[in-house]
Amino acid sequence: MTLMRNVEKMYFTCPEIDVSAYPQAAYEDFLSMEQDFESEFVCIFPFVRKEKSGAPYVEIFIWDVMLYPEVYERFIICEGRRLPAELEEKLLGYFAEAFVRVSEWDMERFNLAVREHFPQWHYIPYSTEEIGKAIEHIYYASHRSGPKEILYKANLANIAFNLHKLPMVNPTGTRATEIVGRDVPLKFLRIMNNLELIENLYDEETMEHALQIYKKYSGYLGKEIPTANQWRYLDELYSHNGKLAGRCFNRSLYRCLASPANRYLLIEYKRFLELGKELKIDKHLKIPKAEELWEAIERLEHLKNYRNERPDLDSLYKDRKQNDRSTYEYSDDSYMVVLPKSSFDMCKEAFYQRNCLMNYISKHAIGENTILFLRSKDKPDESFVTIEVRNLQIEQVYGNYNKVPSKDVYQFLIEKYSKEKKLLINYHSIIDSCLNDKAEIDEDLIKYLKDCLRRSLLIWTTCDPDNPEYIQLTLEDLFPDLFAY
C-alpha cells in the first residue's frame, strides 16, 4: 500500500466491511460464471445486490487460475465502508493486469444497476476495456477515501483515476480545486478531465500553460465545457498572438469544433483557412459545418489549381467581358448582373454557391453558354445568384446550394432585365427547377411564374379589334434591333 493511501486513511477514517457477513451468490450464478470463465483471462463478474434491509451493495467475483487451489476471489463494496487493507490491495491490484476481462452483457447490466442504485457515487457508464476504472470509481466513491472520493463525486473521474500522475497533490484537500496542488477554477478542471487534455496536468509547465489559456479565453467559453478540438483552437490562438491562419477568435469556427468525433478537425479547419488566405478570398469565407468541411477544402484546392494552371482561358474570359458587356450586364437600384472576369471568378462563384458551376468554366470561355452573376447592389462582391443563358434565353437561375431564389429576384429578371436586354426566358425549365427544389415549395412564386408563362404565350398572337383576323408575329417583329442589317 502506498504512502499516499496510508495518509488518506489516517485523515479520512472509515469502518471496514466484513465480507463474510454478506450471503454467497446463488448456485445458478456460480454455474453461469463457471460456464463463462475463460482460463487465459482474469474474468470479472460484477453484481448489484440487496441486503434483507433493502440496502444495495456491489458483489464482485474475480476468477483467476492463479488463485489455485481456489478459483475465484470475492469482494464486497457498499456505502460508507472500506475493504480491509489486504483485500483492498488485491482488488485494485488486479486491474493493473492486461488480461482482465468482463463480458459486454455483464458490463452493460452492471453500468445500469450502479447508476440506478448508487446515484451518490456519480458513476458514469464505462466500456468493457475500462472495467478497472469502473471498479476503482465505485470503490473510492463508496466511502470516505480522501481525494479520489472527492474527485469522483465532483464528476472528475479521469483526473481521479490518474491522480498519481499529477506532479503535486494535496491529500488533505476537501475540495477538488485544492487537491491538484493549487487553487485552480473548477471549470478548468472539468475541461482538463477530458482524456485528450488531461496530460496538461501531468507537468507543472504544461499545467501553467493551460491555466494561462483558460484565463485569457474564459470569457469566450460560456457555460458549456469546451471539447478537445475547441481547446486546441484556443491553444493555437494563445500560442500565435491570438490568431489562427490570420484570423482572430471566430465564434462560428469555435462552434463547429464542438464535435468530438474527429481529433484532426482543427487541422482540417486550419488548412481551409490557410487556403482561403492564400487565394485572397479569406474575407468572404464562411466557416462550413464539420460535415461539409472536406468538400469545402476540395473546392478550394480546385480553385487553387485553376488559378495556377488555367491562364489560357483567362484571355477568352477577358474578350467575352469586353465584347459582351453591353449585351448582358445591367443594374438597377437593387440588383446588378455582371459577367465573370476570369476562370478564377467562376471557381470562386462555384465555391461560394456550392454548386456545379466549375463544369461550365470552359463552356463559358468558348461561348457555348453564358454564365452571369447576379449581385445585390449594396453587396457587389458577395455571391448571390448564378444565371445560365443559352441562345439568348435564360435557362437556369440558382442561388446557394442550387436553391431557388426569392420571388423578387425573378421579378427583376422577368420584368426588368430580360426586357432591357431582349432575352427570352425558359419558363418551363425554371418552373421545373422550383418544383424540384428540396426546400418547401413557394406557391406564390410558382403562381407568379405560371402567370408569366401564360402571358408569354399570348405575346405570339395579337388581334385587331376592328378586324378579327389574327396575325402571327415573328421574332423580327418583336426584336427588330437584333435583325437589323
C-alpha positions as CSV (number, residue, x, y, z in Angstrom):
1,M,0.0,0.0,0.0
2,T,1.4,3.4,-1.0
3,L,2.3,6.2,1.5
4,M,-0.4,8.4,0.0
5,R,-3.1,5.8,0.7
6,N,-1.8,5.5,4.3
7,V,-2.1,9.3,4.7
8,E,-5.6,9.2,3.3
9,K,-6.7,6.5,5.7
10,M,-5.3,8.5,8.6
11,Y,-7.2,11.6,7.7
12,F,-10.3,10.0,6.4
13,T,-11.3,7.3,8.9
14,C,-13.9,4.8,7.8
15,P,-15.2,1.4,9.2
16,E,-14.3,-1.8,7.4
17,I,-16.5,-4.3,5.5
18,D,-17.0,-7.8,6.9
19,V,-17.2,-9.7,3.6
20,S,-18.3,-12.9,5.4
21,A,-21.4,-11.1,6.7
22,Y,-22.9,-11.0,3.1
23,P,-24.6,-14.1,1.7
24,Q,-22.9,-16.0,-1.1
25,A,-24.2,-15.9,-4.6
26,A,-26.9,-18.3,-5.7
27,Y,-25.9,-21.7,-7.2
28,E,-27.2,-20.6,-10.6
29,D,-24.9,-17.6,-10.6
30,F,-21.9,-19.9,-9.9
31,L,-22.9,-22.2,-12.7
32,S,-23.2,-19.2,-15.1
33,M,-19.8,-17.8,-14.0
34,E,-18.1,-21.2,-14.4
35,Q,-19.5,-21.6,-17.9
36,D,-18.3,-18.1,-18.9
37,F,-14.9,-18.4,-17.3
38,E,-12.0,-18.4,-19.8
39,S,-8.8,-19.6,-18.1
40,E,-6.5,-17.5,-20.3
41,F,-8.0,-14.3,-18.8
42,V,-8.7,-13.0,-15.3
43,C,-12.5,-12.8,-15.6
44,I,-14.7,-10.3,-13.7
45,F,-18.3,-10.9,-12.7
46,P,-19.8,-7.9,-11.1
47,F,-23.3,-7.8,-9.5
48,V,-25.5,-5.3,-7.6
49,R,-27.5,-7.0,-4.9
50,K,-29.6,-6.0,-1.9
51,E,-29.4,-6.9,1.8
52,K,-32.5,-8.1,3.6
53,S,-33.0,-4.5,4.8
54,G,-33.1,-3.4,1.1
55,A,-29.8,-1.6,1.2
56,P,-27.9,-2.2,-2.1
57,Y,-24.3,-3.4,-2.3
58,V,-21.9,-4.5,-5.0
59,E,-20.5,-8.0,-5.2
60,I,-17.5,-8.7,-7.4
61,F,-16.1,-12.1,-8.3
62,I,-12.7,-12.3,-9.8
63,W,-12.0,-15.7,-11.4
64,D,-8.3,-16.5,-11.9
65,V,-6.5,-19.8,-12.4
66,M,-3.5,-18.3,-10.5
67,L,-5.6,-18.5,-7.3
68,Y,-5.2,-22.3,-7.2
69,P,-6.5,-24.2,-5.3
70,E,-9.3,-21.6,-5.2
71,V,-10.9,-20.5,-8.4
72,Y,-12.2,-17.1,-7.5
73,E,-11.9,-14.2,-5.1
74,R,-15.0,-12.4,-3.7
75,F,-15.2,-8.7,-2.8
76,I,-18.0,-6.5,-1.4
77,I,-18.4,-2.8,-1.9
78,C,-21.1,-0.9,0.0
79,E,-21.9,2.6,1.0
80,G,-19.8,4.0,3.9
81,R,-17.3,1.2,4.4
82,R,-13.9,0.2,3.0
83,L,-12.3,-3.1,2.4
84,P,-9.7,-4.5,4.8
85,A,-6.2,-3.4,3.6
86,E,-5.3,-6.8,2.2
87,L,-8.5,-7.2,0.2
88,E,-8.3,-3.6,-1.0
89,E,-4.8,-4.1,-2.3
90,K,-5.8,-7.3,-4.0
91,L,-8.9,-5.8,-5.7
92,L,-7.2,-2.7,-7.0
93,G,-4.1,-4.6,-8.0
94,Y,-6.0,-6.9,-10.3
95,F,-6.8,-4.1,-12.7
96,A,-3.2,-3.4,-13.5
97,E,-3.2,-6.7,-15.3
98,A,-3.5,-6.8,-19.1
99,F,-5.7,-9.9,-19.2
100,V,-8.7,-8.8,-17.2
101,R,-12.0,-9.5,-19.0
102,V,-15.7,-8.8,-18.5
103,S,-18.4,-9.6,-21.0
104,E,-20.3,-6.8,-22.8
105,W,-23.6,-8.0,-21.4
106,D,-22.3,-8.1,-17.8
107,M,-20.8,-4.6,-18.2
108,E,-23.9,-3.1,-19.6
109,R,-26.1,-4.6,-16.9
110,F,-23.7,-3.5,-14.2
111,N,-23.5,0.1,-15.5
112,L,-27.3,0.4,-15.4
113,A,-27.6,-1.1,-12.0
114,V,-24.9,1.0,-10.3
115,R,-26.3,4.2,-11.8
116,E,-29.8,3.2,-10.6
117,H,-28.9,2.2,-7.0
118,F,-26.0,4.5,-6.2
119,P,-26.6,8.0,-7.8
120,Q,-24.5,9.5,-5.0
121,W,-21.4,7.9,-6.5
122,H,-21.7,9.9,-9.7
123,Y,-20.9,6.8,-11.7
124,I,-20.5,7.1,-15.4
125,P,-21.0,4.3,-18.0
126,Y,-17.7,2.5,-18.7
127,S,-16.8,0.2,-21.5
128,T,-15.6,-3.4,-21.0
129,E,-12.0,-2.2,-21.6
130,E,-12.5,0.2,-18.7
131,I,-13.6,-2.3,-16.1
132,G,-10.6,-1.4,-13.9
133,K,-11.6,2.3,-13.9
134,A,-15.2,1.3,-13.2
135,I,-14.3,-0.7,-10.1
136,E,-11.9,1.9,-8.8
137,H,-14.6,4.5,-9.3
138,I,-17.2,2.7,-7.3
139,Y,-14.8,1.7,-4.6
140,Y,-13.3,5.1,-3.8
141,A,-16.7,6.8,-4.2
142,S,-18.4,4.4,-1.8
143,H,-16.7,5.7,1.4
144,R,-14.5,8.3,3.0
145,S,-11.5,7.6,1.0
146,G,-9.9,11.0,0.5
147,P,-9.0,12.9,-2.6
148,K,-10.3,10.3,-5.1
149,E,-13.7,10.2,-3.4
150,I,-14.0,14.0,-3.7
151,L,-12.9,14.0,-7.4
152,Y,-15.2,11.2,-8.4
153,K,-18.1,12.8,-6.8
154,A,-17.2,16.1,-8.5
155,N,-17.6,14.3,-11.8
156,L,-13.8,14.4,-12.4
157,A,-13.4,10.7,-12.9
158,N,-10.4,10.8,-15.3
159,I,-8.5,13.1,-13.0
160,A,-9.3,10.9,-10.1
161,F,-8.1,7.7,-11.9
162,N,-4.8,9.4,-13.0
163,L,-4.2,11.3,-9.8
164,H,-0.9,9.6,-9.2
165,K,0.4,11.2,-12.4
166,L,-0.1,14.8,-11.2
167,P,3.2,16.5,-10.0
168,M,1.6,17.8,-6.8
169,V,-1.4,16.5,-4.9
170,N,-2.8,17.8,-1.6
171,P,-4.0,14.6,0.2
172,T,-5.9,16.6,2.9
173,G,-7.8,18.8,0.4
174,T,-11.5,18.9,0.9
175,R,-12.4,20.4,-2.5
176,A,-11.4,19.3,-5.9
177,T,-9.7,22.6,-6.6
178,E,-7.5,22.1,-3.6
179,I,-6.5,18.6,-4.3
180,V,-4.5,19.3,-7.5
181,G,-2.0,21.3,-5.5
182,R,-3.1,24.8,-6.5
183,D,-6.4,26.5,-6.1
184,V,-7.5,26.4,-9.8
185,P,-11.0,27.1,-11.0
186,L,-13.3,24.0,-11.0
187,K,-14.3,24.7,-14.6
188,F,-10.7,24.5,-15.6
189,L,-10.5,21.0,-14.0
190,R,-13.7,20.0,-15.8
191,I,-12.0,20.9,-19.1
192,M,-8.8,19.0,-18.3
193,N,-10.9,16.0,-17.2
194,N,-11.1,15.2,-21.0
195,L,-8.9,12.2,-21.7
196,E,-7.4,14.1,-24.7
197,L,-6.4,17.0,-22.5
198,I,-5.6,15.5,-19.1
199,E,-1.9,15.3,-19.9
200,N,-1.8,19.0,-19.4
201,L,-2.0,18.3,-15.7
202,Y,0.9,15.9,-15.6
203,D,3.6,18.6,-15.7
204,E,4.0,21.9,-13.9
205,E,4.9,23.7,-17.1
206,T,2.1,22.4,-19.3
207,M,-0.4,23.0,-16.4
208,E,0.7,26.6,-16.2
209,H,0.4,27.0,-20.0
210,A,-3.1,25.6,-19.9
211,L,-4.1,27.9,-17.0
212,Q,-2.9,30.9,-19.0
213,I,-5.1,29.8,-21.9
214,Y,-8.0,29.4,-19.6
215,K,-7.5,32.9,-18.0
216,K,-7.2,34.6,-21.4
217,Y,-10.2,32.9,-23.1
218,S,-12.5,32.0,-20.2
219,G,-14.8,34.9,-21.2
220,Y,-15.4,33.2,-24.6
221,L,-16.4,29.8,-23.2
222,G,-19.9,30.4,-22.0
223,K,-21.5,27.8,-19.8
224,E,-20.5,24.8,-21.9
225,I,-17.3,22.8,-21.3
226,P,-15.2,23.1,-24.5
227,T,-14.4,19.9,-26.4
228,A,-10.8,18.9,-27.0
229,N,-11.0,20.4,-30.5
230,Q,-12.2,23.7,-29.1
231,W,-9.5,23.7,-26.5
232,R,-6.8,23.1,-29.2
233,Y,-8.2,26.0,-31.1
234,L,-7.8,28.3,-28.1
235,D,-4.3,26.9,-27.6
236,E,-3.5,27.7,-31.2
237,L,-4.7,31.3,-30.7
238,Y,-2.8,31.7,-27.5
239,S,0.4,30.4,-29.0
240,H,0.2,32.5,-32.1
241,N,-0.6,36.0,-30.9
242,G,-4.4,35.4,-30.9
243,K,-4.7,34.3,-34.5
244,L,-5.2,31.1,-36.5
245,A,-4.3,31.4,-40.2
246,G,-4.5,35.2,-39.8
247,R,-7.9,35.2,-38.1
248,C,-8.7,36.2,-34.5
249,F,-11.2,34.2,-32.4
250,N,-14.1,33.2,-34.6
251,R,-17.3,32.2,-32.8
252,S,-18.6,30.2,-35.8
253,L,-15.4,28.2,-36.1
254,Y,-15.4,27.6,-32.3
255,R,-19.0,26.2,-32.5
256,C,-18.1,23.9,-35.5
257,L,-15.3,22.5,-33.4
258,A,-17.8,21.2,-30.8
259,S,-17.8,17.8,-32.5
260,P,-15.5,15.5,-30.5
261,A,-15.6,12.8,-33.2
262,N,-12.5,13.8,-35.2
263,R,-9.4,14.8,-33.3
264,Y,-7.9,16.2,-36.5
265,L,-10.8,18.6,-37.1
266,L,-8.8,21.7,-36.1
267,I,-6.0,20.7,-38.5
268,E,-8.6,20.5,-41.4
269,Y,-10.1,23.8,-40.5
270,K,-6.7,25.4,-40.4
271,R,-6.0,24.1,-43.9
272,F,-9.3,25.5,-45.0
273,L,-8.4,29.0,-43.6
274,E,-4.9,28.9,-45.0
275,L,-6.2,28.1,-48.5
276,G,-8.6,31.0,-48.3
277,K,-5.8,33.3,-47.2
278,E,-3.5,32.1,-50.0
279,L,-6.2,32.6,-52.6
280,K,-7.0,36.1,-51.1
281,I,-10.7,35.3,-50.5
282,D,-10.5,34.8,-46.7
283,K,-12.5,37.9,-46.0
284,H,-15.6,36.4,-47.7
285,L,-15.1,32.8,-46.5
286,K,-17.9,31.4,-44.4
287,I,-17.0,28.7,-41.9
288,P,-18.5,25.4,-43.2
289,K,-20.1,22.8,-40.8
290,A,-17.8,19.9,-39.9
291,E,-19.7,17.5,-42.2
292,E,-19.2,20.0,-45.1
293,L,-15.5,20.8,-44.4
294,W,-13.9,18.2,-46.6
295,E,-15.9,19.2,-49.6
296,A,-15.1,22.9,-48.9
297,I,-11.4,22.1,-48.8
298,E,-11.6,20.2,-52.0
299,R,-13.3,23.1,-53.7
300,L,-10.6,25.5,-52.5
301,E,-7.9,23.0,-53.8
302,H,-9.7,23.1,-57.2
303,L,-9.8,26.9,-57.0
304,K,-6.0,27.0,-56.4
305,N,-5.3,24.6,-59.3
306,Y,-7.4,26.6,-61.7
307,R,-5.7,29.8,-60.7
308,N,-2.3,28.2,-61.3
309,E,-3.0,26.0,-64.3
310,R,-5.6,27.7,-66.5
311,P,-4.2,31.1,-67.6
312,D,-5.0,30.2,-71.2
313,L,-8.8,30.5,-70.5
314,D,-8.5,34.0,-69.0
315,S,-7.8,35.7,-72.3
316,L,-11.1,34.3,-73.6
317,Y,-12.9,35.5,-70.4
318,K,-11.3,38.9,-70.9
319,D,-12.6,39.0,-74.5
320,R,-16.1,38.0,-73.5
321,K,-16.2,40.5,-70.7
322,Q,-15.2,43.3,-73.2
323,N,-17.3,42.2,-76.1
324,D,-20.5,41.1,-74.3
325,R,-20.8,43.6,-71.6
326,S,-23.4,45.7,-73.4
327,T,-25.4,42.5,-74.2
328,Y,-25.6,41.1,-70.7
329,E,-24.5,43.5,-68.0
330,Y,-27.2,45.6,-66.3
331,S,-28.1,47.2,-63.0
332,D,-30.9,49.0,-61.2
333,D,-31.4,50.3,-57.7
334,S,-31.5,46.8,-56.2
335,Y,-29.6,44.4,-58.3
336,M,-26.7,44.2,-60.8
337,V,-25.9,41.5,-63.4
338,V,-22.2,41.1,-64.4
339,L,-20.1,38.7,-66.5
340,P,-17.2,36.8,-64.8
341,K,-13.8,38.4,-65.4
342,S,-11.8,35.1,-65.3
343,S,-11.9,31.4,-64.8
344,F,-10.9,32.1,-61.2
345,D,-14.0,34.2,-60.8
346,M,-16.1,31.2,-61.9
347,C,-14.2,29.0,-59.4
348,K,-14.9,31.4,-56.6
349,E,-18.5,31.6,-57.5
350,A,-18.7,27.8,-57.6
351,F,-17.1,27.7,-54.2
352,Y,-19.4,30.2,-52.6
353,Q,-22.5,28.9,-54.2
354,R,-21.5,25.2,-53.6
355,N,-22.9,24.2,-57.0
356,C,-21.6,22.6,-60.2
357,L,-20.5,25.8,-61.9
358,M,-17.0,24.6,-62.4
359,N,-18.3,22.3,-65.1
360,Y,-19.2,25.4,-67.1
361,I,-15.8,27.1,-67.0
362,S,-14.7,26.1,-70.5
363,K,-18.2,26.3,-71.9
364,H,-18.5,29.9,-71.0
365,A,-15.0,30.7,-72.3
366,I,-15.8,29.4,-75.8
367,G,-19.3,30.9,-75.8
368,E,-21.2,27.6,-75.7
369,N,-23.2,29.2,-72.9
370,T,-23.1,32.4,-70.9
371,I,-22.8,32.5,-67.1
372,L,-23.9,35.6,-65.3
373,F,-23.6,36.7,-61.7
374,L,-26.5,38.5,-60.1
375,R,-25.5,40.6,-57.1
376,S,-27.3,42.8,-54.6
377,K,-26.4,46.4,-55.4
378,D,-25.3,47.0,-51.8
379,K,-23.1,43.9,-51.7
380,P,-21.5,43.8,-55.2
381,D,-18.6,41.5,-54.1
382,E,-20.8,38.9,-52.4
383,S,-22.0,35.8,-54.3
384,F,-25.8,35.8,-54.5
385,V,-27.4,34.2,-57.6
386,T,-26.0,32.5,-60.7
387,I,-27.7,32.6,-64.1
388,E,-27.1,30.5,-67.2
389,V,-28.1,31.9,-70.6
390,R,-28.1,29.9,-73.9
391,N,-29.0,31.2,-77.3
392,L,-30.2,34.5,-75.7
393,Q,-32.6,32.6,-73.4
394,I,-32.3,32.4,-69.6
395,E,-32.2,28.7,-68.8
396,Q,-31.3,28.4,-65.2
397,V,-31.4,30.7,-62.1
398,Y,-30.0,29.3,-58.9
399,G,-28.9,30.6,-55.5
400,N,-26.6,29.0,-52.9
401,Y,-26.6,25.1,-52.9
402,N,-28.7,25.3,-56.2
403,K,-31.6,26.6,-54.2
404,V,-34.4,28.6,-55.8
405,P,-34.0,32.4,-55.3
406,S,-36.8,34.5,-53.9
407,K,-39.7,35.9,-55.9
408,D,-38.2,39.5,-56.1
409,V,-35.2,38.1,-58.0
410,Y,-37.4,36.6,-60.6
411,Q,-39.4,39.8,-60.8
412,F,-36.2,41.7,-61.5
413,L,-35.1,39.2,-64.2
414,I,-38.5,39.0,-65.9
415,E,-39.9,42.5,-65.6
416,K,-36.7,44.5,-66.0
417,Y,-33.6,42.6,-67.0
418,S,-34.9,40.3,-69.8
419,K,-36.9,43.2,-71.3
420,E,-34.0,45.6,-71.2
421,K,-31.6,43.0,-72.7
422,K,-34.2,41.4,-75.0
423,L,-33.6,38.0,-73.6
424,L,-36.1,35.1,-73.7
425,I,-36.9,33.1,-70.6
426,N,-37.3,29.3,-70.5
427,Y,-40.2,29.3,-68.1
428,H,-40.7,25.5,-68.3
429,S,-37.1,24.9,-67.1
430,I,-37.3,27.5,-64.3
431,I,-40.7,26.2,-63.1
432,D,-39.4,22.7,-63.1
433,S,-36.4,23.8,-61.0
434,C,-38.7,25.4,-58.5
435,L,-40.8,22.3,-58.2
436,N,-37.7,20.1,-57.8
437,D,-36.2,22.2,-55.1
438,K,-35.8,20.2,-51.9
439,A,-37.0,23.2,-49.8
440,E,-40.7,23.9,-49.3
441,I,-42.3,25.0,-52.5
442,D,-43.1,28.7,-52.6
443,E,-46.7,28.6,-54.0
444,D,-46.8,32.3,-54.6
445,L,-43.6,32.1,-56.7
446,I,-45.0,29.2,-58.8
447,K,-48.2,31.1,-59.4
448,Y,-46.2,34.2,-60.5
449,L,-44.1,32.2,-62.9
450,K,-47.0,30.3,-64.4
451,D,-48.8,33.7,-64.9
452,C,-45.7,34.9,-66.7
453,L,-45.6,31.8,-68.8
454,R,-49.3,32.3,-69.9
455,R,-48.6,35.9,-70.8
456,S,-45.5,35.0,-72.8
457,L,-47.6,32.6,-74.9
458,L,-50.1,35.3,-75.7
459,I,-47.4,37.6,-77.0
460,W,-47.0,35.5,-80.1
461,T,-50.5,36.3,-81.3
462,T,-52.5,39.5,-81.4
463,C,-56.0,40.6,-82.6
464,D,-57.1,43.8,-84.2
465,P,-60.5,44.7,-82.5
466,D,-61.7,46.2,-85.8
467,N,-60.6,43.3,-87.8
468,P,-61.0,39.8,-86.2
469,E,-58.2,38.4,-88.4
470,Y,-55.3,37.0,-86.3
471,I,-51.8,38.0,-87.3
472,Q,-48.7,35.8,-86.5
473,L,-45.8,37.8,-85.2
474,T,-42.2,36.9,-86.0
475,L,-39.0,37.3,-83.8
476,E,-38.0,40.1,-86.1
477,D,-41.3,41.9,-85.3
478,L,-40.6,41.6,-81.6
479,F,-36.9,42.3,-81.6
480,P,-36.1,44.4,-84.7
481,D,-32.7,45.6,-83.3
482,L,-31.4,42.0,-83.3
483,F,-32.3,41.6,-87.0
484,A,-31.0,44.9,-88.3
485,Y,-28.5,44.7,-91.1
